[in-house]
């Protein structure tokens, strides 16, 4: 897969192992930042020629835009996600602000076309505190929101490209290669091209007690600075939940492949979607342990770590492969971590 995708943007997209969720939660003021990233790759193969080859051969196209809640379509997207969080995830969390970056590129030759898309959400969230208890009781926060799926179209109105639907690969083709969609829209290709990209259910498929857990009792993880960890706002304790390392406990994280054979006008095509493995990091200011009650998952957060140890590993306890995964992720989150700290 790497050899196929490397012909495109030369750094435009992230490596095949994609960081897809980075979160910083501040229970003291019931606010947080969540960075979601989606990397999506679609192949359309036409080895026997046909109308699709005639439309796509030697095409090279890229589009890129940034949008926020002042951009038409973004507030509607925020509302849709918030509805999913309430109805599907039974979560009280609300997305207050959302900035998104969308990039897509199509490169085609005589045998196939490759579409790569990168969608990044920078969301400000609130209302995850369920119960702000006493110092002894701790604060209960909700984490059901971390994994959700949007099945609906999400259309963003851009000045440069017009209306662009960002949740499905078909949205790019409708916006940039409409003749291709006229050929494929009533075929089995829809199983691939209309597969939602805003899909994070893997983050809730594995319960929190199976995530890697670690905390820094000093608020300053000096030995992990090389991996991107940073001190946050003078916090005495910082807790990390991390997902992404393949193991006997978690299983091996592989890319997800959806593939269909399509017959249109007597010609055979193959349409394939490849989504890289997922990885996640949840950083919480305070000492946090998972709190699971049936299908509801959250954490209980204390201002300080308990005396005498906890039976769990703290700073430095992550396997080296987890630190490598988190290194790139925490590098991405460091900007708003420092921004929040400077505002205190």
N, C-alpha and C positions, 0 to 999 in steps of 0.2 A: 504494500500500500504506500509506503514512504516513497518508493521510486516512482510511483505513478503520480503522486500529488506534488512531488518536488518540481515538476515541470512548470508549475503555475507561478505562485506569487513570490517566491524566494524570500520567505519570512513574513509574508502577508498573513498566514495562519500559524497557529501554534503547532508544536510537534504532535505526533499521533497520540501521545498520552496527554490528554487535555485536562487542565484544571477547570472544573466546572462550577464550583461553589466555594466562595471565601466569605466568611461572616465574622463581624465584630459586634458583640452584644454588650450593651452597658445597662444592666438592670437598675442601677441607681437612678437613672433618668428615663428608663423604659424606652430607649431608642437604640437603633442599631443600623448597621450598613451591611448589605448583602450584595456580593458580586456574583452573578450567574453568567456563565459563558457556555455557549453551544457551538460546537464544531460539527459540521454536517457535510458529507461528500456524496455526490450522486454521479454515477457513471451511466451513460447511454451508449451501448455498443451497436454498431451497424456494419458488421463485417461483409454482409452481402449487398450493401448499398441501400437504395430506397429513398423515399421522400425525405426522411429525417436526415440522411447523409447529405442530401442536396441542400437542406436548410442550414446544417451545422458545420459542414466540413470547412476547416481553416478559420472558423470563427474564434476571435479572442476578444473578450469583453470583461470589464470590471466596473462595478458600481460600489459606492461607499457613501454613507451619510450618518450624521449624528442627529438625534432628536431628543426632546424633553417634553414635559407636560404642556408646554406652549405650542408644540407641534401638533397639528390636527391628526387625531388618531391615537395619540399616546395616552390621553386621559381615558379614552374608551378601553385601551389595553389595561391600564391600571385597574379600572372598574371590573373588567372581566377576571383578572387574576384574583382580586379581592373576593369576588363572588365564589371562585373556586376554593379559595382558602377556607371560607365559611362553610360552604355546602359539602365539599368533598373531603377537606382535611379537618373539618371541625375545629378550626383554629381562629382565635380572636385577632390574630395579627393583621395589621393594615399597612399596605404600601402607601406612604404619603407622597413620596417623590420618586420619579423614575427617569433616568437618563439611559438611552440606548445607543449603541453603535452597531451598525449593520454593514457588512462587507460581503460582496459576492463576486466571484470570477468564473468565467466559462472559458475553457480552452479545448479546442477540438482539432482532430486530425482526420486522416482518411478512414480510420477504423472505429473511433469512439470520441465521445465528448465527456469532459469531466467538469462538473460544477462543484465548486467549494464555497461554503457559506460560513461566516462567523457572525454570531449574534451575541452581544454582550449587554447585560443589564446591570446598572448600578442603582440599587434601590435603597431608599431610606425607609426603614420599617419602624413601627411602634406598636404598643399594645400587647406585647408578648408576656408582660408580667401578669400572672394570674392572681397571685396573692403575695403582697409584700409583708411578710411576717416579721416577728421580732428577730433580734440578733441571734437568739438561740434556735428559733424555728427555721430561719433562712427564708429566702424569697423563692417562690415557685414560678418558673417561667415555662412557656409553651415552646416546643420544638417540632410540633406536628407540621408546621408550615414549610419545613425545609425541602420537602419533596412534593411537587405538584405537577399537574399536566393540564395544558390548555388545548382543547380539541377544536376550538373555533378559529376562524381566520382573524388575523390582526393586520389591518391595513393602515399604513402610515402614509400621509400625504406629504410628499417631498416637493421642493421647488424645482429640483434638477431632473428628477426621474418620474414625476407624477405619482400616482398611487402605486405603492409597493406593498404587497402582502408578504409578511416576514416569517410567518409560522410554518409555511409549507414550501418545499422546493418548487412546487408549481407556481408559487407567487413570483419567483424570479422569472420563470419562463413566460408567464402571462405579461409581465412588465417589459421584458427585453427580447423575448423570442416567441411572440404570440402564434406564429405559424406552426411552430413545433407543438404547442399545446392544442391547436386545432386538430392535429394529427393524432395526438395521444390521449386527449381528455376523456374519451369514452372507452378507453381500453383498460386492461389490467395494470397499466403503468401507474394508475391512480393510487394503487396500494403502496407504491414507493413515493411518488411525487406529492401525495397528500398525507404523508406520515408526519404528525406534529413534531416540530423541532423543539418547542418549548415543553420539554418532557423531562422531569427530574424525579420520577417516582423511585428510581433506584436508591435515592438517598433515604427513603423511608422503608424500602424493602428489607434493608438490614437494620435491625433495631439498635438503638443507641448503646446498649450494653455490649454489643459486638464491635463497636467502633474502637479505635485506639484512643486511649485517654491519658492525659498527662497534665500536670500543673506546675507552675513556677511559684514557689513559696516566697520569693523575694520581690517579685514584680519586675525583675531584670534578668533575662536569660542570657548571661554573658557567653556561656559555652555554645549557645545556639545562634549567636548573631550572624555567623557565617552562612546560615541557612535562611536568613531573612526575618527571623523573629526580632521583635523590638519592644522596648519598654513603652507602656501605654499609659499616659496621663498619671504617672506616679502610683498606679494600682499596686497594692500590697500583694495581691495574688492574681494570677491569670491562669485560666483553665483552657485546655485544648481538647476538642474531639476531632479525630481525623479518620478519613476513609480513603482508601485508594491502593493500599498494598495488597497484593495477592498472597494468600496464605491458606493453610489447611482450614483455618477457622472461617475465613471469608470466601474462600474459593479463588479461582484465578480470574482476574478482570481482563476480559477480552473485548475487542470491538464488536459491535452489534451489526449484523449484515441482514438486509432485507433484499430479496432478489426475485424478479419475475421475468418470464419470457412473454414477449408481446408480439402478436400477429396483427399487422395493419396493412390493408390493401395488398395482401399477398406477400408481404415482406416480413421477415423475422428480426426482432430486436431483443436485446437484453437490457433491462433497467435495474440498476443495483444501488442501494443506499448503504453507506458505511459510516457508522458513528463510533468515534474512538471511545476507549474506556473512560469511566467517570472517576473523579476524585473530589474530595470535599474537606474543608477545614472550618470548624466553628470555634471561634475564640471568644471567651466570656470573661469579663472583668469580675473577678471573685473566685472563690473556691466552689466548684460546681460538680455535682455527681448526678448521674441519670436518675430520673424519677419516672418509672413506667407503670401505668395503671391500665391494664387491658390494652386497647388500641391507642390510648393516649400516651404520648411521650413528651417528656420535658426534662427539666433539671431543677434541682434545689441548689440555690446559690447562697453562700455565706461570705461575709466580708473577709474572714481569715481562715486559713487552713486549721483543722483541728490539731491539738497538741498530741504528741505521741505517735504520729504517723497514721496512715490510712489503710495500709495493706495493698496500695496501688503504687505504681511507679510515678515519680514526678520528674521535673526537668531533666532531660537526657534519657528518659525511658523509652522514647520512640525507637523502633528499629531504624537502622540507617536508611533503608529504602523509603520509609515514611518521611524522614527528614528531607530526602532528596525531592520527593513529591511536593512536600509543603514548601520547600525553598522557593520554587517559582511562584507558588500560590501566594505565599506571604509577601513576596516581593511586590506582587500586584496590589495587595491590600495595604501595604505600608504607607502609601500616599495619604489615604484618608484616615489611617490610624494616627499619623502624625498631625494631620489637620485637626482631628478631634481633640488630640492632646493639647494642641496649641490654643484651642478655644477655651479650655478649662481655666 
